[in-house]
Amino acid sequence: MNYDLKTVTWILLIVAIILEVSGTIAMKLSDGFTKIIPIIAMLVFYAVGLSLLALTLKVIDISIAYAVWSGLGTVLITIVGILWFKEPASVTKILSIALIVIGVVGLNLDHNS
């Protein structure tokens, strides 16, 4: 397969987001920094995720990359919190997440016009 640079960069951004979410999960599992394996995992996930984010900034505008990074990361960790950690899923929480998604999509639409 032959991917162009922009496609590869977006794939790297998605991987960076998954690593950031994994780091956040590891932070939760560290139980207030009392469990060493989740602490090490968190540091590795965050270090690699932030490194990949930095690489994407060579191709994607920082305003777009960071909006996607933080917005999609927030949406994913909210879903993980609800499904895995049994956090409450209120109407307000779901509407707020929807607004984040709308905002990120809006930034991308504005950028592409």
C-alpha positions as CSV (number, residue, x, y, z in Angstrom):
1,M,0.0,0.0,0.0
2,N,1.1,3.5,-0.8
3,Y,0.0,6.2,1.6
4,D,0.6,9.9,1.2
5,L,2.2,11.9,4.0
6,K,-1.0,13.5,5.2
7,T,-2.8,10.1,5.6
8,V,0.2,8.7,7.5
9,T,0.2,11.8,9.7
10,W,-3.5,11.4,10.6
11,I,-2.9,7.8,11.4
12,L,-0.1,8.8,13.7
13,L,-2.4,11.3,15.4
14,I,-5.0,8.6,16.0
15,V,-2.3,6.3,17.5
16,A,-1.2,9.3,19.7
17,I,-4.7,9.8,20.9
18,I,-5.1,6.1,21.7
19,L,-1.8,6.2,23.7
20,E,-2.9,9.3,25.6
21,V,-6.2,7.6,26.5
22,S,-4.2,4.5,27.5
23,G,-2.0,6.7,29.7
24,T,-5.0,8.1,31.4
25,I,-6.4,4.6,32.0
26,A,-3.1,3.6,33.5
27,M,-3.2,6.7,35.7
28,K,-6.6,5.6,37.0
29,L,-5.3,2.1,37.6
30,S,-2.2,3.4,39.5
31,D,-4.6,4.1,42.4
32,G,-3.2,7.5,43.3
33,F,0.4,6.6,42.2
34,T,0.6,3.6,44.6
35,K,1.0,0.8,42.0
36,I,4.3,0.8,40.1
37,I,3.3,-1.1,36.9
38,P,0.4,1.3,36.0
39,I,2.7,4.3,36.8
40,I,5.4,3.0,34.4
41,A,2.8,2.2,31.7
42,M,1.3,5.7,32.1
43,L,4.7,7.3,31.6
44,V,5.5,5.2,28.6
45,F,2.1,5.8,27.0
46,Y,2.2,9.6,27.6
47,A,5.8,9.9,26.4
48,V,5.2,8.0,23.1
49,G,1.8,9.6,22.6
50,L,3.2,13.2,23.0
51,S,6.1,12.3,20.8
52,L,3.7,11.2,18.0
53,L,1.6,14.3,18.6
54,A,4.8,16.4,18.1
55,L,5.6,14.6,14.9
56,T,2.1,15.3,13.5
57,L,2.6,19.0,14.0
58,K,5.0,19.0,11.1
59,V,2.1,18.4,8.8
60,I,-1.1,19.3,10.6
61,D,-1.8,22.8,12.0
62,I,-1.4,22.9,15.7
63,S,-5.0,24.3,16.2
64,I,-6.4,21.3,14.3
65,A,-4.1,18.6,15.7
66,Y,-4.6,19.7,19.3
67,A,-8.4,20.1,19.0
68,V,-8.6,16.6,17.6
69,W,-6.1,15.2,20.2
70,S,-7.9,16.7,23.2
71,G,-11.5,16.4,21.8
72,L,-11.3,12.8,20.7
73,G,-9.2,11.9,23.8
74,T,-11.9,13.4,26.0
75,V,-14.7,11.6,24.1
76,L,-12.8,8.2,24.3
77,I,-11.9,8.5,28.0
78,T,-15.5,9.5,28.8
79,I,-16.7,6.3,27.0
80,V,-14.1,4.2,28.9
81,G,-15.2,5.8,32.2
82,I,-18.8,4.9,31.5
83,L,-18.2,1.4,30.2
84,W,-15.2,0.2,32.1
85,F,-15.2,2.2,35.4
86,K,-19.0,2.3,35.6
87,E,-19.1,6.1,35.9
88,P,-22.6,7.6,35.5
89,A,-23.8,8.5,32.0
90,S,-26.0,11.5,32.4
91,V,-27.8,13.4,29.7
92,T,-25.7,16.4,30.5
93,K,-22.5,14.4,30.1
94,I,-23.6,12.9,26.8
95,L,-24.7,16.3,25.4
96,S,-21.4,17.9,26.5
97,I,-19.4,15.2,24.7
98,A,-21.6,15.8,21.6
99,L,-20.7,19.5,21.8
100,I,-17.0,18.7,21.9
101,V,-17.4,16.5,18.8
102,I,-19.3,19.3,17.0
103,G,-16.6,21.8,17.9
104,V,-13.8,19.6,16.6
105,V,-15.7,18.9,13.4
106,G,-16.4,22.6,13.1
107,L,-12.8,23.5,13.4
108,N,-11.9,21.0,10.7
109,L,-14.6,22.2,8.4
110,D,-13.5,25.8,8.8
111,H,-9.9,24.8,8.2
112,N,-10.8,23.0,5.0
113,S,-12.9,25.8,3.5
